Amino acid sequence: MSKEAFRAIEKLQKREHLLQTMRHRLETGRITEEVFSQSVADIDKTYRLTAAEQAAYDQYIIRKAQSK
């Protein structure tokens, strides 16, 4: 696995964890819809993959699927 693909997977995992945390906070009433929406936008912006990371991740997924 390339460094770029590894970085992409780490970003995607961190992003998913933070989104799950924010959804839980919304469901339990700890935050408002407005705060949730802003937080999701911030998370998406912070953990957006670069073009190189996206390409490396796509190649990794293709190779992983072909090895099955």
KEDO-430293 format. One record per atom (N, C-alpha, C): residue in three letters; atom name; x, z, y. Coordinates in steps of 0.001 Angstrom, whole numbers. Layout:
// KEDO-430293
   res   atom         u         w         v
   Ala     CA         X         Z         Y
...
//
This chain:
// KEDO-430293
   res   atom         u         w         v
   Met      N       848         0     -1169
   Met     CA         0         0         0
   Met      C       898         0      1238
   Ser      N       572      -829      2181
   Ser     CA      1372      -919      3405
   Ser      C      1097       282      4316
   Lys      N      2002       501      5246
   Lys     CA      1827      1589      6215
   Lys      C       573      1373      7047
   Glu      N       331       111      7406
   Glu     CA      -851      -207      8211
   Glu      C     -2140       112      7450
   Ala      N     -2176      -261      6181
   Ala     CA     -3363         8      5363
   Ala      C     -3559      1510      5199
   Phe      N     -2467      2220      4978
   Phe     CA     -2541      3675      4836
   Phe      C     -3077      4312      6111
   Arg      N     -2566      3866      7273
   Arg     CA     -3032      4375      8557
   Arg      C     -4519      4071      8759
   Ala      N     -4935      2885      8349
   Ala     CA     -6342      2498      8491
   Ala      C     -7240      3397      7646
   Ile      N     -6821      3652      6420
   Ile     CA     -7618      4511      5535
   Ile      C     -7694      5924      6106
   Glu      N     -6586      6426      6618
   Glu     CA     -6606      7759      7231
   Glu      C     -7563      7806      8416
   Lys      N     -7525      6794      9254
   Lys     CA     -8425      6743     10413
   Lys      C     -9886      6706      9970
   Leu      N    -10177      5869      8972
   Leu     CA    -11555      5749      8501
   Leu      C    -12052      7059      7886
   Gln      N    -11187      7749      7155
   Gln     CA    -11573      9027      6566
   Gln      C    -11829     10074      7650
   Lys      N    -10944     10134      8626
   Lys     CA    -11104     11092      9719
   Lys      C    -12379     10789     10504
   Arg      N    -12618      9505     10772
   Arg     CA    -13815      9090     11501
   Arg      C    -15073      9525     10754
   Glu      N    -15112      9260      9445
   Glu     CA    -16282      9621      8645
   Glu      C    -16501     11136      8630
   His      N    -15430     11886      8506
   His     CA    -15546     13349      8516
   His      C    -16137     13842      9837
   Leu      N    -15614     13320     10945
   Leu     CA    -16117     13750     12247
   Leu      C    -17576     13350     12450
   Leu      N    -17957     12166     11988
   Leu     CA    -19356     11743     12114
   Leu      C    -20272     12627     11271
   Gln      N    -19841     12990     10079
   Gln     CA    -20641     13890      9247
   Gln      C    -20806     15242      9928
   Thr      N    -19735     15730     10533
   Thr     CA    -19787     17008     11244
   Thr      C    -20770     16934     12405
   Met      N    -20718     15844     13159
   Met     CA    -21625     15699     14296
   Met      C    -23076     15575     13827
   Arg      N    -23319     14840     12734
   Arg     CA    -24682     14731     12195
   Arg      C    -25208     16100     11785
   His      N    -24361     16896     11160
   His     CA    -24769     18239     10734
   His      C    -25107     19105     11948
   Arg      N    -24283     19020     12981
   Arg     CA    -24548     19789     14194
   Arg      C    -25862     19377     14842
   Leu      N    -26157     18086     14818
   Leu     CA    -27419     17598     15372
   Leu      C    -28595     18107     14546
   Glu      N    -28466     18003     13218
   Glu     CA    -29555     18425     12327
   Glu      C    -29836     19917     12425
   Thr      N    -28809     20707     12685
   Thr     CA    -28996     22157     12775
   Thr      C    -29333     22619     14184
   Gly      N    -29440     21681     15119
   Gly     CA    -29843     22016     16476
   Gly      C    -28736     22579     17344
   Arg      N    -27496     22448     16920
   Arg     CA    -26385     22969     17710
   Arg      C    -26038     22078     18892
   Ile      N    -26402     20794     18790
   Ile     CA    -26161     19862     19892
   Ile      C    -27418     19034     20128
   Thr      N    -27491     18430     21302
   Thr     CA    -28635     17574     21639
   Thr      C    -28351     16132     21223
   Glu      N    -29387     15321     21253
   Glu     CA    -29243     13888     20946
   Glu      C    -28250     13235     21913
   Glu      N    -28304     13636     23162
   Glu     CA    -27424     13058     24175
   Glu      C    -25955     13364     23868
   Val      N    -25671     14604     23531
   Val     CA    -24302     15002     23184
   Val      C    -23866     14286     21910
   Phe      N    -24777     14172     20950
   Phe     CA    -24474     13468     19707
   Phe      C    -24103     12014     19978
   Ser      N    -24897     11338     20773
   Ser     CA    -24632      9927     21096
   Ser      C    -23284      9754     21785
   Gln      N    -22991     10639     22730
   Gln     CA    -21712     10562     23437
   Gln      C    -20547     10843     22484
   Ser      N    -20723     11810     21618
   Ser     CA    -19666     12156     20661
   Ser      C    -19407     11012     19694
   Val      N    -20453     10373     19224
   Val     CA    -20307      9236     18308
   Val      C    -19558      8102     19005
   Ala      N    -19892      7847     20251
   Ala     CA    -19196      6795     21002
   Ala      C    -17715      7138     21167
   Asp      N    -17418      8403     21454
   Asp     CA    -16026      8836     21603
   Asp      C    -15261      8710     20283
   Ile      N    -15900      9104     19196
   Ile     CA    -15269      9014     17877
   Ile      C    -15001      7558     17526
   Asp      N    -15986      6695     17764
   Asp     CA    -15798      5268     17476
   Asp      C    -14644      4688     18286
   Lys      N    -14553      5069     19541
   Lys     CA    -13486      4558     20400
   Lys      C    -12116      5073     19942
   Thr      N    -12049      6341     19613
   Thr     CA    -10782      6957     19223
   Thr      C    -10270      6435     17887
   Tyr      N    -11163      6230     16942
   Tyr     CA    -10757      5871     15586
   Tyr      C    -11022      4411     15242
   Arg      N    -11146      3565     16260
   Arg     CA    -11302      2130     16036
   Arg      C     -9996      1575     15477
   Leu      N    -10097       719     14464
   Leu     CA     -8910       130     13864
   Leu      C     -8346      -965     14752
   Thr      N     -7027     -1040     14799
   Thr     CA     -6387     -2146     15497
   Thr      C     -6546     -3396     14640
   Ala      N     -6238     -4547     15213
   Ala     CA     -6345     -5800     14459
   Ala      C     -5416     -5779     13249
   Ala      N     -4221     -5238     13421
   Ala     CA     -3254     -5172     12313
   Ala      C     -3746     -4227     11223
   Glu      N     -4305     -3089     11618
   Glu     CA     -4834     -2137     10635
   Glu      C     -6018     -2737      9894
   Gln      N     -6897     -3430     10619
   Gln     CA     -8064     -4046      9982
   Gln      C     -7635     -5106      8979
   Ala      N     -6661     -5940      9346
   Ala     CA     -6170     -6983      8443
   Ala      C     -5526     -6369      7205
   Ala      N     -4725     -5339      7397
   Ala     CA     -4072     -4678      6268
   Ala      C     -5104     -4017      5360
   Tyr      N     -6114     -3404      5944
   Tyr     CA     -7174     -2767      5158
   Tyr      C     -7954     -3811      4365
   Asp      N     -8276     -4930      4997
   Asp     CA     -8995     -6003      4304
   Asp      C     -8186     -6530      3126
   Gln      N     -6891     -6728      3330
   Gln     CA     -6030     -7193      2242
   Gln      C     -5979     -6165      1119
   Tyr      N     -5906     -4898      1465
   Tyr     CA     -5882     -3831       470
   Tyr      C     -7164     -3835      -364
   Ile      N     -8300     -3974       292
   Ile     CA     -9589     -3989      -405
   Ile      C     -9676     -5196     -1343
   Ile      N     -9220     -6351      -881
   Ile     CA     -9258     -7561     -1712
   Ile      C     -8377     -7379     -2942
   Arg      N     -7152     -6885     -2729
   Arg     CA     -6242     -6661     -3869
   Arg      C     -6813     -5620     -4826
   Lys      N     -7427     -4597     -4305
   Lys     CA     -8018     -3534     -5135
   Lys      C     -9159     -4104     -5977
   Ala      N     -9980     -4956     -5386
   Ala     CA    -11104     -5557     -6107
   Ala      C    -10607     -6534     -7180
   Gln      N     -9539     -7260     -6897
   Gln     CA     -9015     -8210     -7852
   Gln      C     -8342     -7524     -9034
   Ser      N     -7829     -6336     -8842
   Ser     CA     -7146     -5623     -9919
   Ser      C     -8118     -5022    -10930
   Lys      N     -9386     -4985    -10592
   Lys     CA    -10390     -4411    -11515
   Lys      C    -10725     -5399    -12529
//
